Amino acid sequence: MGYRNLQECVRDLERTGQLRRVDVEIDAHLEAAAIQRLAYQRGGPAILFTRVKNCRFPLLCNLFGTRERANFIFRDAIEAVRHLIELKVDPGEFARHFWRYRGVPRSLWTMRPKFVTHGPILDAETTLDQLPPLQSWPNDGGAFITLPQVYSEDPDRPGWRYSNLGMYRIQFTGNDYQPNRQVGLHYQIHRTIGVHHAAAIRRGERMRVNVFIGGPPAMTLAAVMPLPENLTELMFAGALSRRRVAMVRRGNELPIAAEADFCLSGTIDPDLVLPEGPFGDHLGYYSLRHDFPVMQVDKVYHRRDAIWLFTSVGRPPQEDTVFGELIHDLTGPAIPTVLPGIKAVHAVDAAGVHPLLLAIGSERYVPYAQERQPQELLTQANAIFGQGQLSLAKYLLIAAQEDDPSLDLHDIGRFLQHLLERIDWTRDLHIQTRTTIDTLDYSGTGFNEGSKVVFAAAGSKRRDLPTEIPSDITLPDGFRNPAICLPGVLAISAPKWSGQITGDVETAVATFTREITAAHPLNRFPLILFVDDSRFTAETLNNFLWVTFTRSNPAADLHGIGAFTEQKHWGCRGSLIIDARIKPHHAPPLEDDPSVLRKVKSMAITGGALEGLI
């Protein structure tokens, strides 16, 4: 049976040795988050901080810090949810394999919320200034709620059937917010709450919103799931917890999760926005201050035994990586039903999720052709760009399954090798300019503005990939330290980005592409990267992925040896170059406060409160 609330989960994890209490005083300002990140890197247990400086509420973190622990938390339900998804893919399986799916009727019953008149969430009230002032990174704009569940309903169609439960970060101190009255609500433009907000603005109404923290772990996971329009997060949470979600409904008020630990209840003013941020985000950089909606907080409810659940995000992998793995495992089998011809899609966590998608598709057009080339793949790529959160992708690399049925998107190195062996840079690059990208991605031309590119590969192997740097290599002035990241991929430390333009490109790029001719040894590498530190970039696969795809905007930063434009199609006859240097308009990368790190690490010495934890 799934957990009714967070307290049951904590007791179970402690009983099974998967949670550790820390009873010394910990500061919610930087210290708690630094400990969480270090514990996650070590594969450590969930952590309950029982003494929080200047706060009476305990903090819980790293709850989902390992896949094994997440599987344990949802052990009674993951298989049942998989069965529901399998039946969505092929409903006929129910009749053919009834015994396998015998638990499905119960799952369907638990998907309907249960409405009650009271619950533990209404036992007590507090104010915003009494909540844990959790700040994760030194330059964050204030304290944030990092695992919120934001509940809203469609103003045009009120009721839970058209509700949304989403994880949109909440800033509750700092900036220009009225203390104890206002919080900032950051959501991305494609999210369902944005549709609800737009409807409220059109109607000239304040939109009621409830923000839950804690409660059944299934509610937290449901808030990050990409679900189809006809399946609400409350329904998914019921299936995942194997019990109906209890919601308190009083008169015309918005329902409140009965077992939540905290609830901020209020409204969003249709005419008010204020600066939110900065915030250290999951791309590994700060998202900067921008105007976002403001929630006027009327009430802050909490359980008497309330626990403040939090996480810290930053350069991946982090705790939210486990969410991504769970999402992929649960929803992956349904991808072919949503995107015909697509066999698999993988949002690459190490690249910040949205900057890089890998996909395996089908190339069945012109089956009698002696040599395949990307055709159906391009249709499928456009379908991916039109699908929910996948629409935020910046780089989409897609290959045909027919060329290698054993391709595995999670073997990223092998997939990239397969693609680079086959891709034709004169034909197989397809760029979309002046479009939307992830709100958190600052590589583009403005807020939510940038470009996308498809790398499509189909057909026979066309080249061998070099694995050694040629001994006769020469580089233009200012370029140094070539280093191989992967077969066929060469990183070069380039001069610091100057912003000075020669022709249509930055001067250093123009110099390189002018001096490196088709006969140059470098031109044997199909992919060359311009970076600030080639040794760092080539040191690990994760470094390569993070640097390359978070620091480049395809329309501006793709260059090539022998570049050309024909009928508005851009390509190159030699090596493709990605300029992944840091540029002035990029957001700064995240760095810990050295003094905070020293303090928490000193607590990990033999006999210390954090010994064996970090």
Order of alpha helices (4+ residues) and beta strands (2+ residues): alpha-beta-alpha-beta-beta-alpha-alpha-alpha-alpha-beta-beta-beta-beta-beta-beta-beta-alpha-beta-alpha-alpha-beta-beta-beta-beta-beta-beta-beta-alpha-alpha-beta-beta-alpha-beta-alpha-beta-beta-beta-beta-beta-beta-alpha-beta-alpha-alpha-alpha-beta-beta-beta-beta-alpha
